[in-house]
Amino acid sequence: MAAKLRAAGLPVTPDRLAAFGEALDAAGVAHAYWAGRLTLCGSPDDIARYDAALLTGASRARGPSWQVRRLPERSLFRATMPPSAEAGGQDPALSVRAADTEVLRHRDLATLSPAERAEALALLAQVALADITRAGRRHRPAGHGRVDRRRSVRAMLRAGGEPRPLLHQRRAPRPRRLVLLIDVSGSMSPYADALLRLAHALTRHRPRWTETYTLGTRLTRLSPALRTRDPEAAMREAGRLIPDWRGGTRLADGVAAFVRGDGRRGAARRAAVVVFSDGWESAEPARLGAAVAHLRRLAARTVWVSPHAGRPGFAPTAGGLAAVLPHVDALVAGHTVAALHAVLEEVRRA
């Protein structure tokens, strides 16, 4: 494929190919077209060559390497004329910016069309590539930090006892466990699918260190299903496992069940726990507050994500949110791609 795109005039560099491979691994073959378009193209001319190469290859070959979907009319890039060119003072020059993509990052996920949703899912797959680490117990050589006395003394002995510059070390990073608790009740249904796909991308990127559960009328563990490589197959299996999709809300029971079970057995210890929910609770809010307080004592960082938190005039007045607010490290928005990227940045502060 790379040779075909280069023959079409597309500058397929090694770094672009590496980015394409990571995006394809995270998004799956179903979104291969968008993964390539987002990582291999740098201008409107590149997009035209990309489309021409794929469509030509798909029409001539008996079976394309992936299904080339019907291309939307809206481009990822917008070409604009500089003011000087509009005034006629200079020859027209093309200024390329990823305007539509940036706008899409800040669009509410609940309002996207099917084509925009597919593009947003590809962006979410890129967001999931963020590294979430913690300081380990082992040390490794470093240019600064704590003095490594053993290596410093050995260096002086090798120099015959002559003074040598001090050597330093720092704690080697290790992956931090990430626990996602996703509310799939009726009030969260516009966002639940995108959140589950983000969980799938995170699980594919770091399968040993990501655990996903859904909250509704009961607690359901989805981690084994989300380790499936294909996103659509993973979503089908997750849908089969979730018995309370778009049902009622018993957040207190779900969080308490996690704390009593997998949380105490190690899933939450020194982990970053992210709860995606709007805070609507059918039970007594004080019970939810007590369950989250217990969860916070186990976890390294507890983040509550509400799709309404980023909207103008928002206040945590819902019974559940008001009860958990004193017991979480952060209450953040989660209704756009950009907001979910900020969520992972918040998690990295653990």
ZADO-1210 file (C-alpha; in nm, 4 decimals, padded with zeros to 6 digits):
<atoms>
<atom x="00.0000" y="00.0000" z="00.0000" code="MET" pos="1"/>
<atom x="00.2832" y="00.2418" z="00.0860" code="ALA" pos="2"/>
<atom x="00.4394" y="00.1913" z="-00.2593" code="ALA" pos="3"/>
<atom x="00.1029" y="00.2587" z="-00.4268" code="LYS" pos="4"/>
<atom x="00.0539" y="00.5809" z="-00.2312" code="LEU" pos="5"/>
<atom x="00.4078" y="00.6977" z="-00.3036" code="ARG" pos="6"/>
<atom x="00.3494" y="00.6271" z="-00.6718" code="ALA" pos="7"/>
<atom x="00.0428" y="00.8503" z="-00.6512" code="ALA" pos="8"/>
<atom x="00.2625" y="01.1328" z="-00.5208" code="GLY" pos="9"/>
<atom x="00.1817" y="01.1058" z="-00.1493" code="LEU" pos="10"/>
<atom x="00.4813" y="01.1727" z="00.0822" code="PRO" pos="11"/>
<atom x="00.4545" y="00.8520" z="00.2864" code="VAL" pos="12"/>
<atom x="00.7405" y="00.8958" z="00.5329" code="THR" pos="13"/>
<atom x="00.8456" y="00.6387" z="00.7957" code="PRO" pos="14"/>
<atom x="00.7038" y="00.8478" z="01.0807" code="ASP" pos="15"/>
<atom x="00.3676" y="00.8747" z="00.9036" code="ARG" pos="16"/>
<atom x="00.3652" y="00.5001" z="00.8474" code="LEU" pos="17"/>
<atom x="00.4387" y="00.4415" z="01.2151" code="ALA" pos="18"/>
<atom x="00.1514" y="00.6723" z="01.3140" code="ALA" pos="19"/>
<atom x="-00.0760" y="00.4922" z="01.0690" code="PHE" pos="20"/>
<atom x="00.0167" y="00.1556" z="01.2190" code="GLY" pos="21"/>
<atom x="-00.0629" y="00.2757" z="01.5713" code="GLU" pos="22"/>
<atom x="-00.3927" y="00.4278" z="01.4602" code="ALA" pos="23"/>
<atom x="-00.4898" y="00.1122" z="01.2704" code="LEU" pos="24"/>
<atom x="-00.4055" y="-00.1068" z="01.5680" code="ASP" pos="25"/>
<atom x="-00.6177" y="00.1114" z="01.7965" code="ALA" pos="26"/>
<atom x="-00.9138" y="00.1814" z="01.5636" code="ALA" pos="27"/>
<atom x="-00.9327" y="-00.1524" z="01.3809" code="GLY" pos="28"/>
<atom x="-00.9640" y="-00.2386" z="01.0130" code="VAL" pos="29"/>
<atom x="-01.3185" y="-00.1023" z="01.0028" code="ALA" pos="30"/>
<atom x="-01.1770" y="00.2504" z="01.0347" code="HIS" pos="31"/>
<atom x="-00.8653" y="00.1948" z="00.8236" code="ALA" pos="32"/>
<atom x="-00.9632" y="00.4576" z="00.5669" code="TYR" pos="33"/>
<atom x="-00.9912" y="00.7311" z="00.8312" code="TRP" pos="34"/>
<atom x="-00.6811" y="00.6121" z="01.0151" code="ALA" pos="35"/>
<atom x="-00.4806" y="00.6503" z="00.6920" code="GLY" pos="36"/>
<atom x="-00.6407" y="00.9794" z="00.6019" code="ARG" pos="37"/>
<atom x="-00.5661" y="01.1313" z="00.9429" code="LEU" pos="38"/>
<atom x="-00.2039" y="01.0126" z="00.9589" code="THR" pos="39"/>
<atom x="-00.0768" y="00.9910" z="00.5994" code="LEU" pos="40"/>
<atom x="-00.2214" y="01.3143" z="00.4567" code="CYS" pos="41"/>
<atom x="-00.0899" y="01.6614" z="00.5298" code="GLY" pos="42"/>
<atom x="-00.2747" y="01.8805" z="00.2795" code="SER" pos="43"/>
<atom x="-00.5843" y="01.8872" z="00.0559" code="PRO" pos="44"/>
<atom x="-00.3674" y="01.7732" z="-00.2373" code="ASP" pos="45"/>
<atom x="-00.2550" y="01.4732" z="-00.0299" code="ASP" pos="46"/>
<atom x="-00.6185" y="01.3829" z="00.0396" code="ILE" pos="47"/>
<atom x="-00.7014" y="01.3935" z="-00.3312" code="ALA" pos="48"/>
<atom x="-00.4053" y="01.1659" z="-00.4140" code="ARG" pos="49"/>
<atom x="-00.4930" y="00.9365" z="-00.1243" code="TYR" pos="50"/>
<atom x="-00.8534" y="00.8974" z="-00.2371" code="ASP" pos="51"/>
<atom x="-00.7531" y="00.8489" z="-00.6003" code="ALA" pos="52"/>
<atom x="-00.4983" y="00.5797" z="-00.5138" code="ALA" pos="53"/>
<atom x="-00.7384" y="00.3850" z="-00.2915" code="LEU" pos="54"/>
<atom x="-01.0379" y="00.4104" z="-00.5213" code="LEU" pos="55"/>
<atom x="-00.8318" y="00.3152" z="-00.8260" code="THR" pos="56"/>
<atom x="-00.6775" y="00.0228" z="-00.6391" code="GLY" pos="57"/>
<atom x="-01.0183" y="-00.0940" z="-00.5181" code="ALA" pos="58"/>
<atom x="-01.1725" y="-00.0803" z="-00.8666" code="SER" pos="59"/>
<atom x="-00.8927" y="-00.2681" z="-01.0434" code="ARG" pos="60"/>
<atom x="-00.8207" y="-00.5318" z="-00.7802" code="ALA" pos="61"/>
<atom x="-01.0455" y="-00.8278" z="-00.7232" code="ARG" pos="62"/>
<atom x="-01.0653" y="-00.7510" z="-00.3532" code="GLY" pos="63"/>
<atom x="-00.9304" y="-00.4388" z="-00.1808" code="PRO" pos="64"/>
<atom x="-00.7242" y="-00.4748" z="00.1343" code="SER" pos="65"/>
<atom x="-01.0037" y="-00.2967" z="00.3167" code="TRP" pos="66"/>
<atom x="-01.3477" y="-00.1763" z="00.2212" code="GLN" pos="67"/>
<atom x="-01.3264" y="00.1791" z="00.0840" code="VAL" pos="68"/>
<atom x="-01.6271" y="00.3563" z="00.2272" code="ARG" pos="69"/>
<atom x="-01.8200" y="00.6255" z="00.0442" code="ARG" pos="70"/>
<atom x="-01.6299" y="00.9463" z="00.1021" code="LEU" pos="71"/>
<atom x="-01.8127" y="01.2308" z="00.2742" code="PRO" pos="72"/>
<atom x="-01.8219" y="01.5625" z="00.0956" code="GLU" pos="73"/>
<atom x="-01.6779" y="01.7498" z="00.3936" code="ARG" pos="74"/>
<atom x="-01.2992" y="01.7542" z="00.4024" code="SER" pos="75"/>
<atom x="-01.0851" y="01.7196" z="00.7085" code="LEU" pos="76"/>
<atom x="-00.8862" y="02.0202" z="00.5905" code="PHE" pos="77"/>
<atom x="-00.9953" y="02.3629" z="00.4783" code="ARG" pos="78"/>
<atom x="-00.7924" y="02.5643" z="00.2285" code="ALA" pos="79"/>
<atom x="-00.7916" y="02.9383" z="00.2922" code="THR" pos="80"/>
<atom x="-00.6449" y="03.2304" z="00.1020" code="MET" pos="81"/>
<atom x="-00.4171" y="03.4679" z="00.2887" code="PRO" pos="82"/>
<atom x="-00.5387" y="03.8303" z="00.3083" code="PRO" pos="83"/>
<atom x="-00.2637" y="03.9491" z="00.0732" code="SER" pos="84"/>
<atom x="-00.3741" y="03.7067" z="-00.1963" code="ALA" pos="85"/>
<atom x="-00.7391" y="03.8092" z="-00.1591" code="GLU" pos="86"/>
<atom x="-00.6349" y="04.1690" z="-00.2103" code="ALA" pos="87"/>
<atom x="-00.4604" y="04.0748" z="-00.5322" code="GLY" pos="88"/>
<atom x="-00.1185" y="04.1876" z="-00.4152" code="GLY" pos="89"/>
<atom x="00.0477" y="03.8450" z="-00.4488" code="GLN" pos="90"/>
<atom x="00.0001" y="03.5120" z="-00.6155" code="ASP" pos="91"/>
<atom x="-00.2506" y="03.2895" z="-00.4328" code="PRO" pos="92"/>
<atom x="-00.0880" y="03.0651" z="-00.1720" code="ALA" pos="93"/>
<atom x="-00.2546" y="02.7742" z="-00.0044" code="LEU" pos="94"/>
<atom x="-00.2755" y="02.7850" z="00.3732" code="SER" pos="95"/>
<atom x="-00.3773" y="02.4479" z="00.5130" code="VAL" pos="96"/>
<atom x="-00.5192" y="02.3946" z="00.8572" code="ARG" pos="97"/>
<atom x="-00.7047" y="02.1088" z="01.0160" code="ALA" pos="98"/>
<atom x="-01.0032" y="02.3324" z="01.0934" code="ALA" pos="99"/>
<atom x="-01.2817" y="02.0788" z="01.0642" code="ASP" pos="100"/>
<atom x="-01.0958" y="01.8251" z="01.2754" code="THR" pos="101"/>
<atom x="-01.0362" y="02.0817" z="01.5479" code="GLU" pos="102"/>
<atom x="-01.4025" y="02.1810" z="01.5426" code="VAL" pos="103"/>
<atom x="-01.5019" y="01.8148" z="01.5622" code="LEU" pos="104"/>
<atom x="-01.2847" y="01.7664" z="01.8713" code="ARG" pos="105"/>
<atom x="-01.5036" y="02.0192" z="02.0527" code="HIS" pos="106"/>
<atom x="-01.8431" y="01.8995" z="01.9257" code="ARG" pos="107"/>
<atom x="-02.0769" y="01.7249" z="02.1671" code="ASP" pos="108"/>
<atom x="-02.0619" y="01.3514" z="02.0958" code="LEU" pos="109"/>
<atom x="-02.4374" y="01.3218" z="02.1368" code="ALA" pos="110"/>
<atom x="-02.5019" y="01.5569" z="01.8418" code="THR" pos="111"/>
<atom x="-02.2745" y="01.4027" z="01.5759" code="LEU" pos="112"/>
<atom x="-02.3941" y="01.2561" z="01.2472" code="SER" pos="113"/>
<atom x="-02.2895" y="00.8982" z="01.1569" code="PRO" pos="114"/>
<atom x="-02.0022" y="01.0219" z="00.9374" code="ALA" pos="115"/>
<atom x="-01.8824" y="01.2659" z="01.2033" code="GLU" pos="116"/>
<atom x="-01.9142" y="00.9965" z="01.4672" code="ARG" pos="117"/>
<atom x="-01.6873" y="00.7615" z="01.2696" code="ALA" pos="118"/>
<atom x="-01.4280" y="01.0384" z="01.2421" code="GLU" pos="119"/>
<atom x="-01.4577" y="01.1173" z="01.6137" code="ALA" pos="120"/>
<atom x="-01.4021" y="00.7511" z="01.6990" code="LEU" pos="121"/>
<atom x="-01.0770" y="00.7584" z="01.5008" code="ALA" pos="122"/>
<atom x="-00.9706" y="01.0630" z="01.7039" code="LEU" pos="123"/>
<atom x="-01.0618" y="00.8809" z="02.0261" code="LEU" pos="124"/>
<atom x="-00.8388" y="00.5921" z="01.9207" code="ALA" pos="125"/>
<atom x="-00.5501" y="00.8399" z="01.8988" code="GLN" pos="126"/>
<atom x="-00.6388" y="00.9825" z="02.2424" code="VAL" pos="127"/>
<atom x="-00.6160" y="00.6322" z="02.3914" code="ALA" pos="128"/>
<atom x="-00.2455" y="00.6048" z="02.3007" code="LEU" pos="129"/>
<atom x="-00.1508" y="00.8236" z="02.5992" code="ALA" pos="130"/>
<atom x="00.0901" y="00.6607" z="02.8451" code="ASP" pos="131"/>
<atom x="-00.0342" y="00.6354" z="03.2041" code="ILE" pos="132"/>
<atom x="00.2531" y="00.5473" z="03.4362" code="THR" pos="133"/>
<atom x="00.3652" y="00.5596" z="03.7972" code="ARG" pos="134"/>
<atom x="00.7053" y="00.5541" z="03.9631" code="ALA" pos="135"/>
<atom x="00.8272" y="00.1991" z="04.0193" code="GLY" pos="136"/>
<atom x="01.0473" y="00.0632" z="04.2957" code="ARG" pos="137"/>
<atom x="01.3468" y="-00.0063" z="04.0747" code="ARG" pos="138"/>
<atom x="01.5877" y="00.2661" z="03.9731" code="HIS" pos="139"/>
<atom x="01.7660" y="00.3349" z="03.6487" code="ARG" pos="140"/>
<atom x="02.0568" y="00.5676" z="03.5550" code="PRO" pos="141"/>
<atom x="01.9591" y="00.9271" z="03.4864" code="ALA" pos="142"/>
<atom x="02.1233" y="01.2583" z="03.4147" code="GLY" pos="143"/>
<atom x="01.9782" y="01.4149" z="03.7289" code="HIS" pos="144"/>
<atom x="01.7919" y="01.3165" z="04.0402" code="GLY" pos="145"/>
<atom x="01.9000" y="01.1137" z="04.3425" code="ARG" pos="146"/>
<atom x="02.2728" y="01.0377" z="04.3698" code="VAL" pos="147"/>
<atom x="02.3526" y="00.6754" z="04.2827" code="ASP" pos="148"/>
<atom x="02.6116" y="00.6055" z="04.5527" code="ARG" pos="149"/>
<atom x="02.7065" y="00.2556" z="04.4380" code="ARG" pos="150"/>
<atom x="02.7757" y="00.3533" z="04.0782" code="ARG" pos="151"/>
<atom x="02.9540" y="00.6709" z="04.1890" code="SER" pos="152"/>
<atom x="03.1880" y="00.4781" z="04.4237" code="VAL" pos="153"/>
<atom x="03.2576" y="00.2112" z="04.1614" code="ARG" pos="154"/>
<atom x="03.3463" y="00.4800" z="03.9082" code="ALA" pos="155"/>
<atom x="03.5987" y="00.6283" z="04.1533" code="MET" pos="156"/>
<atom x="03.7488" y="00.2842" z="04.2230" code="LEU" pos="157"/>
<atom x="03.7931" y="00.2233" z="03.8505" code="ARG" pos="158"/>
<atom x="03.9714" y="00.5594" z="03.8329" code="ALA" pos="159"/>
<atom x="04.2160" y="00.4538" z="04.1057" code="GLY" pos="160"/>
<atom x="04.0397" y="00.6481" z="04.3788" code="GLY" pos="161"/>
<atom x="04.0448" y="00.9758" z="04.1918" code="GLU" pos="162"/>
<atom x="03.7322" y="01.1934" z="04.2285" code="PRO" pos="163"/>
<atom x="03.4775" y="01.1447" z="03.9524" code="ARG" pos="164"/>
<atom x="03.1519" y="01.3242" z="03.8702" code="PRO" pos="165"/>
<atom x="02.8603" y="01.1965" z="04.0745" code="LEU" pos="166"/>
<atom x="02.6197" y="00.9648" z="03.8959" code="LEU" pos="167"/>
<atom x="02.2443" y="00.9920" z="03.9421" code="HIS" pos="168"/>
<atom x="01.9431" y="00.7649" z="03.9273" code="GLN" pos="169"/>
<atom x="01.5664" y="00.7899" z="03.9296" code="ARG" pos="170"/>
<atom x="01.2784" y="00.5517" z="03.9778" code="ARG" pos="171"/>
<atom x="01.1859" y="00.3735" z="03.6580" code="ALA" pos="172"/>
<atom x="00.8256" y="00.4319" z="03.5438" code="PRO" pos="173"/>
<atom x="00.5756" y="00.1459" z="03.5448" code="ARG" pos="174"/>
<atom x="00.2278" y="00.1317" z="03.3906" code="PRO" pos="175"/>
<atom x="-00.0426" y="00.2488" z="03.6260" code="ARG" pos="176"/>
<atom x="-00.3592" y="00.0438" z="03.6437" code="ARG" pos="177"/>
<atom x="-00.6603" y="00.2255" z="03.4998" code="LEU" pos="178"/>
<atom x="-01.0146" y="00.1349" z="03.6084" code="VAL" pos="179"/>
<atom x="-01.3115" y="00.2673" z="03.4091" code="LEU" pos="180"/>
<atom x="-01.6614" y="00.2594" z="03.5600" code="LEU" pos="181"/>
<atom x="-01.9072" y="00.3558" z="03.2834" code="ILE" pos="182"/>
<atom x="-02.2698" y="00.4432" z="03.3556" code="ASP" pos="183"/>
<atom x="-02.4901" y="00.2811" z="03.0850" code="VAL" pos="184"/>
<atom x="-02.8273" y="00.3930" z="03.2221" code="SER" pos="185"/>
<atom x="-03.0858" y="00.5715" z="03.0090" code="GLY" pos="186"/>
<atom x="-02.9606" y="00.9225" z="03.0889" code="SER" pos="187"/>
<atom x="-02.6077" y="00.8313" z="02.9729" code="MET" pos="188"/>
<atom x="-02.7093" y="00.6428" z="02.6569" code="SER" pos="189"/>
<atom x="-02.6060" y="00.9247" z="02.4128" code="PRO" pos="190"/>
<atom x="-02.2462" y="00.8906" z="02.5356" code="TYR" pos="191"/>
<atom x="-02.2196" y="00.5266" z="02.6435" code="ALA" pos="192"/>
<atom x="-02.1246" y="00.3880" z="02.3016" code="ASP" pos="193"/>
<atom x="-01.8390" y="00.6371" z="02.2535" code="ALA" pos="194"/>
<atom x="-01.7158" y="00.5746" z="02.6098" code="LEU" pos="195"/>
<atom x="-01.7147" y="00.1988" z="02.5546" code="LEU" pos="196"/>
<atom x="-01.5180" y="00.2451" z="02.2325" code="ARG" pos="197"/>
<atom x="-01.2671" y="00.4608" z="02.4185" code="LEU" pos="198"/>
<atom x="-01.2428" y="00.1826" z="02.6784" code="ALA" pos="199"/>
<atom x="-01.1814" y="-00.0672" z="02.3976" code="HIS" pos="200"/>
<atom x="-00.9011" y="00.1460" z="02.2515" code="ALA" pos="201"/>
<atom x="-00.7401" y="00.1837" z="02.5956" code="LEU" pos="202"/>
<atom x="-00.7703" y="-00.1910" z="02.6574" code="THR" pos="203"/>
<atom x="-00.6128" y="-00.2719" z="02.3214" code="ARG" pos="204"/>
<atom x="-00.3266" y="-00.0290" z="02.3925" code="HIS" pos="205"/>
<atom x="-00.2594" y="-00.1548" z="02.7489" code="ARG" pos="206"/>
<atom x="-00.4510" y="-00.4821" z="02.8007" code="PRO" pos="207"/>
<atom x="-00.2816" y="-00.5833" z="03.1259" code="ARG" pos="208"/>
<atom x="-00.3394" y="-00.2484" z="03.2934" code="TRP" pos="209"/>
<atom x="-00.6957" y="-00.1483" z="03.1978" code="THR" pos="210"/>
<atom x="-01.0141" y="-00.2757" z="03.3617" code="GLU" pos="211"/>
<atom x="-01.3628" y="-00.1719" z="03.2463" code="THR" pos="212"/>
<atom x="-01.6949" y="-00.2136" z="03.4269" code="TYR" pos="213"/>
<atom x="-02.0424" y="-00.0832" z="03.3507" code="THR" pos="214"/>
<atom x="-02.2793" y="00.0637" z="03.6074" code="LEU" pos="215"/>
<atom x="-02.6570" y="00.0504" z="03.5772" code="GLY" pos="216"/>
<atom x="-02.8756" y="-00.1615" z="03.7937" code="THR" pos="217"/>
<atom x="-02.5759" y="-00.3894" z="03.8540" code="ARG" pos="218"/>
<atom x="-02.1977" y="-00.4069" z="03.8064" code="LEU" pos="219"/>
<atom x="-02.0711" y="-00.5827" z="03.4917" code="THR" pos="220"/>
<atom x="-01.7064" y="-00.6520" z="03.4054" code="ARG" pos="221"/>
<atom x="-01.6270" y="-00.6045" z="03.0342" code="LEU" pos="222"/>
<atom x="-01.2469" y="-00.6316" z="03.0277" code="SER" pos="223"/>
<atom x="-01.2255" y="-00.9776" z="02.8611" code="PRO" pos="224"/>
<atom x="-01.4707" y="-00.8747" z="02.5874" code="ALA" pos="225"/>
<atom x="-01.2851" y="-00.5494" z="02.5153" code="LEU" pos="226"/>
<atom x="-00.9558" y="-00.7315" z="02.4554" code="ARG" pos="227"/>
<atom x="-01.0945" y="-00.8449" z="02.1176" code="THR" pos="228"/>
<atom x="-00.8983" y="-00.6769" z="01.8410" code="ARG" pos="229"/>
<atom x="-01.1917" y="-00.5837" z="01.6159" code="ASP" pos="230"/>
<atom x="-01.3928" y="-00.2905" z="01.7624" code="PRO" pos="231"/>
<atom x="-01.7262" y="-00.4010" z="01.6193" code="GLU" pos="232"/>
<atom x="-01.6860" y="-00.7572" z="01.7504" code="ALA" pos="233"/>
<atom x="-01.5878" y="-00.6156" z="02.0901" code="ALA" pos="234"/>
<atom x="-01.8962" y="-00.3922" z="02.0973" code="MET" pos="235"/>
<atom x="-02.1234" y="-00.6833" z="02.0065" code="ARG" pos="236"/>
<atom x="-01.9776" y="-00.8981" z="02.2835" code="GLU" pos="237"/>
<atom x="-02.0029" y="-00.6113" z="02.5316" code="ALA" pos="238"/>
<atom x="-02.3671" y="-00.5565" z="02.4354" code="GLY" pos="239"/>
<atom x="-02.4360" y="-00.9240" z="02.4975" code="ARG" pos="240"/>
<atom x="-02.2824" y="-00.9037" z="02.8455" code="LEU" pos="241"/>
<atom x="-02.4570" y="-00.5836" z="02.9608" code="ILE" pos="242"/>
<atom x="-02.8013" y="-00.6788" z="03.1005" code="PRO" pos="243"/>
<atom x="-02.9071" y="-00.3261" z="03.2022" code="ASP" pos="244"/>
<atom x="-02.8301" y="-00.1162" z="02.8931" code="TRP" pos="245"/>
<atom x="-03.0408" y="00.2038" z="02.9004" code="ARG" pos="246"/>
<atom x="-03.2061" y="00.0855" z="03.2201" code="GLY" pos="247"/>
<atom x="-03.2256" y="00.2321" z="03.5671" code="GLY" pos="248"/>
<atom x="-02.9453" y="00.3685" z="03.7841" code="THR" pos="249"/>
<atom x="-02.8110" y="00.2228" z="04.1071" code="ARG" pos="250"/>
<atom x="-02.4699" y="00.3839" z="04.1209" code="LEU" pos="251"/>
<atom x="-02.4239" y="00.3276" z="04.4935" code="ALA" pos="252"/>
<atom x="-02.4806" y="-00.0469" z="04.4587" code="ASP" pos="253"/>
<atom x="-02.2482" y="-00.0718" z="04.1585" code="GLY" pos="254"/>
<atom x="-01.9606" y="00.1240" z="04.3126" code="VAL" pos="255"/>
<atom x="-01.9984" y="-00.0588" z="04.6442" code="ALA" pos="256"/>
<atom x="-01.9964" y="-00.3961" z="04.4636" code="ALA" pos="257"/>
<atom x="-01.6735" y="-00.3019" z="04.2876" code="PHE" pos="258"/>
<atom x="-01.5099" y="-00.1897" z="04.6118" code="VAL" pos="259"/>
<atom x="-01.6122" y="-00.5065" z="04.7979" code="ARG" pos="260"/>
<atom x="-01.5035" y="-00.7326" z="04.5131" code="GLY" pos="261"/>
<atom x="-01.2295" y="-00.6587" z="04.2605" code="ASP" pos="262"/>
<atom x="-01.1407" y="-00.3242" z="04.4200" code="GLY" pos="263"/>
<atom x="-01.0279" y="-00.4790" z="04.7483" code="ARG" pos="264"/>
<atom x="-00.8650" y="-00.7704" z="04.5670" code="ARG" pos="265"/>
<atom x="-00.6218" y="-00.5345" z="04.3969" code="GLY" pos="266"/>
<atom x="-00.7905" y="-00.3751" z="04.0946" code="ALA" pos="267"/>
<atom x="-00.8218" y="-00.0342" z="04.2634" code="ALA" pos="268"/>
<atom x="-00.5049" y="-00.0318" z="04.4718" code="ARG" pos="269"/>
<atom x="-00.2646" y="00.2388" z="04.3466" code="ARG" pos="270"/>
<atom x="-00.4883" y="00.2676" z="04.0390" code="ALA" pos="271"/>
<atom x="-00.6464" y="00.5651" z="03.8671" code="ALA" pos="272"/>
<atom x="-01.0238" y="00.5143" z="03.8812" code="VAL" pos="273"/>
<atom x="-01.2460" y="00.7080" z="03.6401" code="VAL" pos="274"/>
<atom x="-01.6241" y="00.7098" z="03.6847" code="VAL" pos="275"/>
<atom x="-01.8258" y="00.8229" z="03.3804" code="PHE" pos="276"/>
<atom x="-02.1714" y="00.9241" z="03.5014" code="SER" pos="277"/>
<atom x="-02.4072" y="01.2221" z="03.5177" code="ASP" pos="278"/>
<atom x="-02.4708" y="01.1468" z="03.8847" code="GLY" pos="279"/>
<atom x="-02.8401" y="01.0599" z="03.8685" code="TRP" pos="280"/>
<atom x="-02.9043" y="00.8117" z="04.1494" code="GLU" pos="281"/>
<atom x="-03.2263" y="00.6342" z="04.2413" code="SER" pos="282"/>
<atom x="-03.1027" y="00.5374" z="04.5883" code="ALA" pos="283"/>
<atom x="-03.0035" y="00.7573" z="04.8800" code="GLU" pos="284"/>
<atom x="-02.7177" y="00.9880" z="04.7624" code="PRO" pos="285"/>
<atom x="-02.5387" y="00.9462" z="05.0954" code="ALA" pos="286"/>
<atom x="-02.4833" y="00.5783" z="05.0154" code="ARG" pos="287"/>
<atom x="-02.3122" y="00.6741" z="04.6894" code="LEU" pos="288"/>
<atom x="-02.0947" y="00.9254" z="04.8709" code="GLY" pos="289"/>
<atom x="-01.9875" y="00.6612" z="05.1234" code="ALA" pos="290"/>
<atom x="-01.9043" y="00.4103" z="04.8478" code="ALA" pos="291"/>
<atom x="-01.6928" y="00.6671" z="04.6564" code="VAL" pos="292"/>
<atom x="-01.5174" y="00.7693" z="04.9795" code="ALA" pos="293"/>
<atom x="-01.4167" y="00.4054" z="05.0332" code="HIS" pos="294"/>
<atom x="-01.3034" y="00.3834" z="04.6713" code="LEU" pos="295"/>
<atom x="-01.0860" y="00.6905" z="04.7107" code="ARG" pos="296"/>
<atom x="-00.9046" y="00.5338" z="05.0059" code="ARG" pos="297"/>
<atom x="-00.7998" y="00.2452" z="04.7804" code="LEU" pos="298"/>
<atom x="-00.7142" y="00.4315" z="04.4595" code="ALA" pos="299"/>
<atom x="-00.4258" y="00.6625" z="04.3802" code="ALA" pos="300"/>
<atom x="-00.6608" y="00.9085" z="04.2081" code="ARG" pos="301"/>
<atom x="-01.0367" y="00.9182" z="04.1614" code="THR" pos="302"/>
<atom x="-01.1822" y="01.1224" z="03.8741" code="VAL" pos="303"/>
<atom x="-01.5547" y="01.1728" z="03.8127" code="TRP" pos="304"/>
<atom x="-01.6507" y="01.2557" z="03.4531" code="VAL" pos="305"/>
<atom x="-01.9908" y="01.4108" z="03.3808" code="SER" pos="306"/>
<atom x="-02.1030" y="01.4965" z="03.0245" code="PRO" pos="307"/>
<atom x="-02.2723" y="01.8070" z="03.1640" code="HIS" pos="308"/>
<atom x="-01.9706" y="01.9485" z="03.3507" code="ALA" pos="309"/>
<atom x="-01.8373" y="02.1396" z="03.0496" code="GLY" pos="310"/>
<atom x="-02.1585" y="02.3209" z="02.9659" code="ARG" pos="311"/>
<atom x="-02.2264" y="02.6843" z="03.0597" code="PRO" pos="312"/>
<atom x="-02.4024" y="02.7299" z="03.3899" code="GLY" pos="313"/>
<atom x="-02.3277" y="02.3783" z="03.5128" code="PHE" pos="314"/>
<atom x="-02.3416" y="02.3208" z="03.8875" code="ALA" pos="315"/>
<atom x="-02.3098" y="01.9823" z="04.0649" code="PRO" pos="316"/>
<atom x="-02.6583" y="01.9984" z="04.2126" code="THR" pos="317"/>
<atom x="-02.7725" y="01.6466" z="04.1200" code="ALA" pos="318"/>
<atom x="-02.8022" y="01.4352" z="04.4337" code="GLY" pos="319"/>
<atom x="-02.5319" y="01.1900" z="04.3334" code="GLY" pos="320"/>
<atom x="-02.2796" y="01.4549" z="04.2210" code="LEU" pos="321"/>
<atom x="-02.3299" y="01.6651" z="04.5317" code="ALA" pos="322"/>
<atom x="-02.2667" y="01.3567" z="04.7464" code="ALA" pos="323"/>
<atom x="-01.9494" y="01.2409" z="04.5707" code="VAL" pos="324"/>
<atom x="-01.7899" y="01.5821" z="04.5138" code="LEU" pos="325"/>
<atom x="-01.6056" y="01.5884" z="04.8523" code="PRO" pos="326"/>
<atom x="-01.4627" y="01.2414" z="04.7839" code="HIS" pos="327"/>
<atom x="-01.3154" y="01.2738" z="04.4328" code="VAL" pos="328"/>
<atom x="-00.9899" y="01.4328" z="04.3232" code="ASP" pos="329"/>
<atom x="-01.1458" y="01.5984" z="04.0191" code="ALA" pos="330"/>
<atom x="-01.4843" y="01.6537" z="03.8543" code="LEU" pos="331"/>
<atom x="-01.4341" y="01.7098" z="03.4811" code="VAL" pos="332"/>
<atom x="-01.6312" y="01.7195" z="03.1579" code="ALA" pos="333"/>
<atom x="-01.6548" y="01.4256" z="02.9173" code="GLY" pos="334"/>
<atom x="-01.8889" y="01.5231" z="02.6338" code="HIS" pos="335"/>
<atom x="-01.6325" y="01.5865" z="02.3553" code="THR" pos="336"/>
<atom x="-01.3161" y="01.4298" z="02.2181" code="VAL" pos="337"/>
<atom x="-01.1125" y="01.7195" z="02.3578" code="ALA" pos="338"/>
<atom x="-01.2729" y="01.6762" z="02.7009" code="ALA" pos="339"/>
<atom x="-01.1935" y="01.3038" z="02.7057" code="LEU" pos="340"/>
<atom x="-00.8332" y="01.3851" z="02.6147" code="HIS" pos="341"/>
<atom x="-00.8274" y="01.6201" z="02.9144" code="ALA" pos="342"/>
<atom x="-00.9646" y="01.3363" z="03.1288" code="VAL" pos="343"/>
<atom x="-00.6611" y="01.1209" z="03.0483" code="LEU" pos="344"/>
<atom x="-00.4322" y="01.4162" z="03.1215" code="GLU" pos="345"/>
<atom x="-00.6038" y="01.4452" z="03.4608" code="GLU" pos="346"/>
<atom x="-00.5477" y="01.0734" z="03.5192" code="VAL" pos="347"/>
<atom x="-00.1767" y="01.1095" z="03.4456" code="ARG" pos="348"/>
<atom x="-00.1425" y="01.3445" z="03.7435" code="ARG" pos="349"/>
<atom x="-00.2002" y="01.0534" z="03.9801" code="ALA" pos="350"/>
</atoms>
